[in-house]
Amino acid sequence: MKGLLLALGFLTRLPVPSGAASPEAFAAAIRCYPLVGLVVGAFVAGAGWLGNLADPWVGALAALVCWVAVTGALHLDGLADVADGVGAAHGDRSRLVAVMADPHVGSFGVAAIVLQLLAKLILLHGAASAGGLPLLLVPFAARLGPLAWARWLRPLKRAGLGATVASAVRPRDLWGWGAVLAAACVGAPFLVVTPLLIALAAAWFRARLGGITGDAHGAGIELVETGLLVALVAIGQA
């Protein structure tokens, strides 16, 4: 329970009991990230359902606003930092890390946030007829990504989220959540693309960043969520 509360306190803006935690406990909380995804998904699905009572576009906007509000735009911030770093580094890894650490958002970051929000808004509208279950599961599935990336990629910084969680994920965590994902695919077939999206993100992080950081974890979650929405809409259209 402590790990879940730590994960909720870090990944969301929900009011949860806070207290001192050791670095080891904070790192171990990554194992609860998919559970946090279910909580986020419940809020998003609920907001979308209420908005859909008025109009599908209202539902899409309500779901998106709730998504950003519940997470505190944490992952959007990571996406912006990665976009700024990749856009400004020109292949220089040391400059990339420095730019990503800059708290200011540059033009690449602004463009990435705008495009991401527009993509999610349009895709949420396209998925309006799919019901609430898919929207419940999208944030869950996307938050399996950090567990895989923590195992597969080296941390770029000696300090920070990427380094803290590097050794916190055990093989049984991946196998266990993988089994849960497989079971979820029975009721939500679009989720079968989740491992592919996570693997593609890992390959891109390795090629362009050389490893993983906290910002990259956030960016990856955002991109996997968008990829899952694309799969949901595509299956719905088919």
N, C-alpha and C positions, 0 to 999 in steps of 0.2 A: 504493500500500500504506500509506503514511503517513497518508493521509486516512482510510482504513478503520480503522486502529488508533486514530486520534484519535476517530473516531465511536464505535467500540466502547468506548473508555475513558470517553467522556462519557455515552453512552446506556445502558450496562450496568455490571454489577459484575463482569464477567469479568476475570480477571488478564491484562492485556495490557501490553506494554512501554510505559512512559510516558517522556516527555521534554518539554523545552521546545518550545513551538510558538508561532509568531507569530500575531497576531490574524487575519491573512489566511488562514493555513493552517487555523486552527480554524474559521473561517467556511466555507472551501471544503469542509470535511469533511461539510457538510450534504448534499453530492452523494452521499455513501455511506450515508446513513441507510436507504434501502431495503435495502441489503445487510445492514446491522445487523439489520433486521427479519427477514431470512431466518435469521440466526443465532439470534435470539430464538425464531422460529417453530420451528426445529429442536429446541430444548430443550423448548418447550411441547408439541409433537407427541410427542416421545419420552416425556415424563412422562405425558401423557395415555394413550398406548398401554400403558405399563407398568401404570398404574392400572386401565385397562379390563380387564386380565387378571383382576382381582379383582371389579370391579363398576363400572358406568358412573358412579355417583356418586363412587366413589373416583378414577376416571380424571379426572372433571371437577375435583375438588378438587386432585388432583396437578398437573394442567395449570395451574390458577389459581395455586397456591402457587409453582410454578416460574416463571410469568409475572411475578409480583410480585418474586420473589427475583432473577431474572436482571436485571431492569430497576432493581432497588433502589427500587421504588415511585416512581421519578422522575416519571413522567407522572401518577400519582395525586396527587402533591404539587401539580403544576400544576393539575389539575382542582379540588382543594380550594381553592387560592388564587383561581382564577377564580370559583368558587362563592361564596366569602366576599366577594370584591370586588363581584360583581354583586348579591349579596343585601344587602350593607350600604351600598352607595353611593347607592342611591335616585336614580339618574340623574346624580349628580355625578361627572364624569369624573376630576377631580383626586383626589377621595376614593377612587374606584375604584382608581386606580393606587397610592395610599398603602396601602389595605387589602391589595391583592395583594402588596405588598412586605413586609408584616408577616410575620415567620417563624412566628407563632403560628397555629394552626388554629382557626377558629371553628365555630359550630354548623352553618352552611351547608356548610362544607367537610367536616365529619364526616359529615353526611347524604349529601353527594355521593359520598364514598368508600364508605360502606356500601352505597348503592344501586348503585354501579358494580360492586362486588365481587359483590353478590348477582345482579345481572343477568348478569355474565360466568359465574358458577357455573352458573346455570340454563341459560344458552345453551350452555355447554360440554357439559352433560349432554345437551341436546337434539341436539347435533351429534356425539354419541359414535359414531353409526353411519356418519358421513361419511368416516371414515378420517383418516390423518395429513396428507395433502396440504393440505386446506383450512386446518388449524391452522398449517401451515408458511407459508402464503401470507397469512394475515390480518395478522400484524405487518408483513410486507413491504409490503402494499398501503397500510396505514395510515400508514406512514412516507414515502409519497409526498406526504402532506399538507403537511408543512413546506416542501417545495420550492415548492409552489404558493402557500402563504400568504406565504412570503418575497417572492415576486414580486408578488403581488396587493395586499398590505396594507401600510400604513405602520407602522413601529415606533412604539410609544407612548413608549418611553424612549430617551434619547440613548445610554445604555449598557445592555448586557445582550444576551442571545441574539437578541432580535428585531431590534435594531439591527445587531448584528455580522454576521448572515447576510443582511441586507436586499439586498445587491448581489452576493452570492456565487453565486446561482443564475442560470445562463445559459439562454436559450431552448432550446438544444440539450439541456440536462439534462432539461427537462420533456418534450421530444419523445422523447428516448431512453428514459426510464423509462416514458413513456406507451406506447411500442411494446412494451416488455417486459410491461407490464400487459396490453395487448391480446393478446399471445401467451399469457399465463397464463390469460386468460379462456376459451381453447379447452378447457383441462382442468378449469377451475374457473369455471363460468359465473356463480356468485354474485358474482364480482369485478366484473361490469359495473356495479354500483351505486357503485363506488369514486369515480369522478369526481363523481357527484351528491352523495355524502356530503361529499366535500372542498369542493365548491362551497357546499353548505348551511352547513357550518362557517364558511367564509370570510364568507358573507353575515351570519351571526349575529355573528361577531367584529366586523365592520364596523358593524353596527347597535348592538350592546350595548357594545362596548369602544371602538370608534372606530379600531381598528388591531390590532396583534399584539404579543405579548411572548413571552418564553421560557415563561412559565406557560401562555399560550394555546396555544402549540405542543404542550405536553404534554397539556393538556386536549383539544385537537383529536385527537391520536393516540388517546387513550382512547375518545373518543366515536365516532370512525370505526371503531375495532376492534369496539366493541359493535354498531354499525350493520351491519358486515360479518357478525358472528355471527348477527344477526337475519336477514339475507338468506340465510345458509347454512342456518339452521334452517327458514326459510320454504320454500326450494327443496326441502329434504329432505322436508318435510311434503307438498308438492305432488306 
